[in-house]
């Protein structure tokens, strides 16, 4: 069942990458709004 652990790790890394991208985009958007005020 080694492939199961491999797929799980790959999925987790992908999820973390997506979350990091969303967090970075939100932070940038907030910074832009603050500058525009």
N, C-alpha and C positions, 0 to 999 in steps of 0.2 A: 504493500500500500504506500510505497514511497512517493508515487506520483501524486497521491492525494495531498500529502503535505506540501509537495512542490507547487501544486495548483493553488492551494490555500495561501501559501506565502506570496505567490505571484499576484493573486487577487488582492491581498492585503496591501501590498506595495502599490498596486494600481489605485486602490481606494485612497491611500494616504496621499498619493500624488494629486489626485483629483481634488481632495479636500484642501491641500496646500494651495492649489491654483485658485480655488474659490475664495479661500481666506485672503490670499494676496490681492485678488481683484477687488474684494469688498473693502480692504484696507486702502487701496489706491483710490477707489471711488469716494470713500469718506474724506480722504485727504484733499481731493479735488473740490468737494463740496465745501470744506472748511476754507479753502483758499478763495473760492468764489464769493463767500459771504462778505 
